[in-house]
Amino acid sequence: MKELKELKVGDFFKLKPTGRVYVRGEYVRSLKRYSYYDFDDVCREHFAKGSKRVIVNFEF
């Protein structure tokens, strides 16, 4: 597991072991949060603090 701010733009991650795959987006200064979106639907964008713990070691 890593924190969201440790990932590079475009890196894949999961929030739950059996959950969806997400892609890390850019840092949004006005919100002070990092964006991330669903791998299957790029219109489903979310924002989270950089300290959010995510799963990066999984087989895709």
N, C-alpha and C positions, 0 to 999 in steps of 0.2 A: 504494500500500500504506500501511496505517496500523497502529498498535498497537491491540490489542483495547481497552485502557483509554480510547482516544480516541473510541470509538464511543458512541452513546447507546443506552439500552435500547430494543430493538425494531428496531435497524438490521440490515440484511441484509449478509452478507459470505460469502466463500468462502475456503477454506484452500488450494485448488489451482485453477488456471485452468479446468480441466474438471471440477471436483469438485462436491459438493453445496452447496446454499445453506443457510446457518445464520443464526440470529437471536440477537443478543446479549441475554443475560438480566441478572440482577442481580449485584452483587458479594456474595460469601458471605464474611463476616468470619471465621467459624470456620475456613474453609479457606484464607483469604487468596488467593482465586482468583475469576475471573469465570466465571459460568455462560453456556453457549450451547447451543442445541438445534437439531436438524434441522428445517428448514422443513416437510418432509413428514411428520415423526413427532415430535411434541412430547415423547414419552416417552423419546426418545433424547437425554438431556442429558449434556453434557460440562463439564469445568472446565479452565481454563487461566490462566496468569499474565497479567497485564496487558501484559507486554512482547511477547506473541506477535504476530507480523506476520501480517496478514490482507489479502485483496484486497477492495476496496470498489468500484472502478470497473469494473462489468461490466453487461451488458444481461441483464435477467431476464425 
